[in-house]
Amino acid sequence: MLSISEFFKRMGGIQAREISFREAVRAAIKESINIEIPIESIAFKSGTVSLKNVSSAARSAIFVKRPLILERVNSLQSVHAVTSIR
């Protein structure tokens, strides 16, 4: 059984990896199309990055540059393998 300090240490590590993953997605989008996406708007599930509360113009620009963005995201981080952006 884990002590409470070990539990919080593991949870902190998981949160740090998730934040660094979201920062990598944000940086790849910023590099490719020069649009700032808030880190709170980025979610990940089953290989797909979902963008919430993002304008349709930004979504269109991301869709056009999607292969470049996916390649850049996967090169910036190794936590998750990203296959799609929605």
N, C-alpha and C positions, 0 to 999 in steps of 0.2 A: 504494500500500500504506500502511496506517495504522501510525503509530508505536504503541508500547505505551501511551504516555500518552493518546493519542487514543482508543484502544480502551477503556481503563478509564474515561475521561471519558464516553463514550457509554453504557457499561454502567451507570454510576452514574446517568445521566439516566433510563434505562429503569426502573431500580429505584425511583427517586424518584417517577416517575409511577405505578407500580403501587402503591406504598405510599399515595400520596395518594388513589388510586381506592378502595382498601380502606377508608381512613379515611372517605371520603364515604359508602360503603355502611353502615359502622358507625354513623356519625352519623345517617343517615336512619332506620335501624332504632331507634336510641335515641330520636330525636324522636317517632317514630310510636307505638311500643308500649312504650317505656321498658324495654327489655331490652338488657343489655350482651352483645355478641357479640365474642369474641376475634378480633383481626385475622388470626391464623393460620388461623382457621376459614373464611375467605372466599376463594373461588376464582372465577375468571372464564374463560369460554370461549364463543366464538361468540354473544355477546349474552346469555348466561345466567349469573347469579351462583349459584354452588353453595355451600351452607352445610354444612360437615362438623362432626361432633361437637356438634350442637346438639340440645337436648331436643325431644321431640315437642310439648310444650306451647308452646315458643317457635316452632316451625315452624307450628303451627296459628294462632298469633297473627299471624305474618308473612303467612300465606296470606290471612287475613281482610283485612288492611290492605295487600295487595300493590299495588293500583293507586296508592295514596298513596305508598308507599315507592318504587316505580319512578319516579314523577314527581319525587319529592324527590332521589333519587340522580342522575337525569339533569340536574337543575337545579344540583346542587352541584359537578358535575365535567363535563369535556368530553373526557376521555381515551377512554372507551368509551361506546357507546350500549347501555344495558341494556334488554332486552325481557322478561326473565323472571327469577324467583327460584325456586330449588329447594332 
